[in-house]
C-alpha cells in the first residue's frame, strides 16, 4: 500500500515546497528543521494505523479512559541523510527504540553504481512495528537492501517506509520487491528519474543540504 501525504491539501505541502526551493535550501538549519517537521506530520498520519487499547488515566478530579498505542515502534534510518527525518519521527514516538544503518552509492567508471551497506545497529525487531526512514526514494534499491539487512535482527509485524520525495520508478521497484506487510508513505512522487538516478524535479542531495557537501 502506498500513501502520498502531499496529495491532500494541508500545511504539509508548505514544508515540501520549502525543502524543494533552491533559495530556502541555502539555509541548512531551515532545511533540517523542515525535514524534521515533515517527519512529525507523517508520524501523526501513520500512527492512525497502529493498534490501540483503552487505558485508565488518573487526573486530579477522576478517571479518564483514553485509547493509547499498545506499543511503541522501532525507528530505523539510513545514515546520514535520514537523521533529520528520524528526529522528526522520534519527536512523536519519543519512547521508541532506534536502529541505524549506513548505505551509500559506490560509483564505477562506466557510470553505473551499486549500493553498499556497512554499519548496522538495531534492537530485536521480531513482531514489532518498524518505521524505516529515508528522505529520498530514487531507484528503490537502497531501501529494499536496507529492509532485507534489517531482517537479520528479526521479522517485523509491519514495516512503514517513510520518504519525502520518491520517483514513480522507485515506488514501483519497492512494491515489486517488498512483502505485503510493508506500507510506503511518501510526501510526493515525481515522475522523472535521470540516467544517473536523480529524481526530477526532486530537491537535490538531501544529505548535502542538511549537513554540507561530502568529499
Secondary structure, DSSP 4 states (H G I P E B T S, - for coil): -EEEGGGS-STHHHHHHHHH-TTGGG-HHHHHHHHHHHHHHHHHHHHTTS-EEEEEEE-SSSEEEEEEESS--EEEEEETTTHHHHHHHHHHSTT-EEEEEEEEEEE-TTS-EEEEEEEEE----TT-EEEEE-SEESSSHHHHHHHHHHGGG---SEEEEEEEEEEHHHHHHHHHHS-TTEEEEEEEEESEE-TT--EESS-S-HHHHHH----
